[in-house]
Amino acid sequence: MKALFAFVLLLVAIPVAAETVALRAGAVIDPASGTIERNQIILVNDGMITAIGAAVSIPAGSRVIDLSHEWVLPGLMDAHTHLTLTEVTGDAPFESFYIKESTTYRAMRGLHNAQTLLDAGFTTLRDIGNSGEYAMQDVRRAIEKGWFVGPTIIDAGKIITPFGGQSHEIPPEQGSFWKYEYLDADNAAEIRKAVRTNIYYGAGVIKLVLDNSPYHYSLEEVRAAVDEAHRAGFPVAVHVYGGEAADTAIEAGVDSIEHGFFLTDTQLKKIHDKGIFLVSTDFPRALLDVIGTSGGIFPPPEVLAPKILDRLTRAHRLGVRIVYGSDIVMERPGQTRADLMFDYLAVWKQAGLSSMETLKGMTSEAAQLLRVDGTRGRIARGLAADLIAVPADPLADIEVLRRVDFVMKNGRVVRQGVRGTP
Ligand SMILES: [Zn+2]
């Protein structure tokens, strides 16, 4: 009898299923469909959402997390980060941030920033270049290995530009030192090689700069990038403010316009018709005042701030698919990057986006641009359990995103409770 008992114990001990976590959610918001459901049970098993609904029963032995007084929504996404970069603000030379920092040092900063953003509710980030010698690739790999807790990261590798990176007026005797940070590519063949180089080193998106120099890529050149990237299964993001370079980007069929501060209505209509995403990087005026011209990359704040708001208002009115991207490259005393990123919400509100539209741009729309919509961006059965909770209704006041008090990444509770001060 004793032996039989031991045998039975052994049998039940072997096939231990992964722990089931049951979330009791007061409300679940689905920005993709624009709906809200009350009193939902979400079951999470092995990192995945296995069931969701009001009538779902909680299996015996589950770990129950009570979010019954909370609003639960998909983890946030930022489609335009530079996690390894902290810019020297004011009118310091643009190159200041990379000429004195090693790739190793920047990888550590990237990991630190990735964790800071995850803690604030950003479960997926698209890092859009500027990481020295592929620092973000190692950050991504270390997180994917499980060495560190972090968000899902899609990384652009080195930014592809016409000769000169994003540098201006560097004397010839200095050499093209920006190659530490950029890939110069000056014809279609060089662009194809640059795209392949980035993909070889692990890029999940290709980033081109189109109008940061007096000479712009031709249609043929941008098409070469799009063709090469798309054949390998990756989207193309272009830094462009407007003008003829924006026409080229739109015509070439890129996947996202980054910034697009000076886009005309005609261009925005074409962007809409072609299904191109606008990653609008809508810096609030107060932040622009700190950033300055970013060493000549930005127009002065008094010019740029009204342009940003006007362009976002028109893009929204014309039905352009807008995706949240912060382009944040700094912290301030007492404010993390995440705190500064939530300042963008006020600009979106001012431009006429509803709270639901804002959440869509920060979740399901971003997931489509990042090509992770098969696994993330919604709270749905079969998707990864990337979700957050806030203590009040974000549809009534989007600013409550600053008070995310629950973060789950791939089914693992990253934080429950109030976010710490920096
Ligand atoms: Zn940027």
Boltz pocket constraint, residues with backbone or C-beta under 6 A from the ligand:
constraints:
  - pocket:
      binder: B
      contacts: [[A, 80], [A, 81], [A, 82], [A, 128], [A, 327]]
      max_distance: 6.0
